[in-house]
Amino acid sequence: MTAVSSDVLGWSVVVPTVGRPQLRAMLDSLAATLQRCPEVAAPAAVVVVDDRPLGSAADGSPARPGPLPLPAEHGLPLHVVRSGGRGPAAARNAGWRTAAATASPPRWVAFLDDDVVLPPGWAGRLAEDLAKADVDDVAAVQARIVVPLPAHRRPTDWERSTAGLERAAWATADMAYRLDVLRRVAGFDERFPRAYREDADLALRVRQAGGTLRRGSRTVTHPVRPADDHVSLRVQRGNRDDALMRALHGPRWRQDAEVGRGRLPWHTATVAAAGAAAGLAAAHRPRPAALAAGVWAALTADFLRRRVLPGPRPGEEGFAAELRRMAVTSVAIPFAAVAHRARGAWQHRRALGGVAPAPWPVPVRALLLDRDGTLVHDVPYNGDPALVVPFDGARRALDAARARGLRLGVVSNQSGIGRGLLTPAQVDAVQARVESLLGPFGTWQRCPHVPEDACGCRKPEPGMVLRAAAALGVAPAECAVVGDIGADVGAALAAGARTVLVPTPETRPEEVAAAPLVAVSLEEAVRLL
């Protein structure tokens, strides 16, 4: 295999996770394939995005979750980012934006699920895929997914569902995108909260923007995760995401995104028959009610048959338990599917003739600002309102933002409280002075902790940005964070907000070089949004 230099390959890895124990094996397999393929340049970064919800500390502020199951010895350029439990689309965005926010951003970002296993030659095959994609100007390259199924019996319904990944188009279990393409389309649409359709939506938008997607030569193993008896009911929530896809991309979205038709029309007919039977019975019309009930029973029995026949046979391991699961869930799934689709259609009312959702990325509706070094000159551990001096033009910039209808908030690290150098009352007094000089803010969020507290709110953690967005009634993606140091940028990226850096003499050059957007003043920062 031909060696691939770092300037040709130029890649980073992003792994979203909710702390599953399989993460350790996945990272071990990544380290092993890199060792087996020394001719391949190592990734610039392996960004593990911890998307577990932030816990709550004793004072009610966000607290970091417990440690992730990371390998003790891995030799990987590992970086952990916390995204606050906002779903895989938001986690992947936090990952690639973190990888991009360096002085030398990668050309490619390889997205991997936390439960896949990479074969020994994976790194070499990836290098070949990306080298060919560079020559042909391809926007993204997908791996071929292999789902191991039991050899001693027929697969269960859940195992067959997982095996559908082998035929899925553009699944991000192992998908590499050009960084410039991700920037052009603003990454994943974070309105998709589940691991469902967010990858199809991204692929569709990339193709609509003129990009080409290709299936590569590399393979990845995706084991079947353990699941309880009700997993097939929970996955019906994806019908809400189907409603969003239709609202965003129109009635032909399934064909355009290369997605199968699904069973929703049959589920709708099943629910309609059940509803007719109940209504007719209540109206004391027994014969039509019996006919409608018969239609419901026939449709339900057909659905059960289609799920049971490919599964374990009598006498095979797990047959009785699978038959019980299928019998119960085959009755419930049509109702769950229709209910979730109706809820999604109402939420995204284009399907009902309403206004279509805004295209991704959504417009900025809120501006979150660092206090010291951004709004006012930095006086370390200031508890004296008399020392508050706003930057020139700060009031004009904020008034311009208010005139545009932007909601305003402040997110400020105040470790002086945790260090015993300031009291909350002193910080409140400084806050009041800032408002008297610069006008009102819709929310003030501050972190009183020291770094050793390991909280989830101290920037660059996302906690304060997420709390501010909630307090202002907007989504994190509808926020922009303006600050003067890399921690402000990091908090914005982790929370899914846009960000502008306004450097001061104290801002480190590497922070300026890594910032996605830089302005010379607060007024310019507001104009750029």
Beta strands, then each sheet from edge to edge (+ up, - down):
strand 1: 11-17
strand 2: 46-50
strand 3: 55-56
strand 4: 62-63
strand 5: 78-82
strand 6: 108-112
strand 7: 140-146
strand 8: 174-178
strand 9: 213-221
strand 10: 366-369
strand 11: 407-413
strand 12: 443-447
strand 13: 479-483
strand 14: 498-501
sheet 1: 5+ 2+ 1+ 6+ 8- 7+ 9+
sheet 2: 3+ 4-
sheet 3: 12+ 11+ 10+ 13+ 14+
end
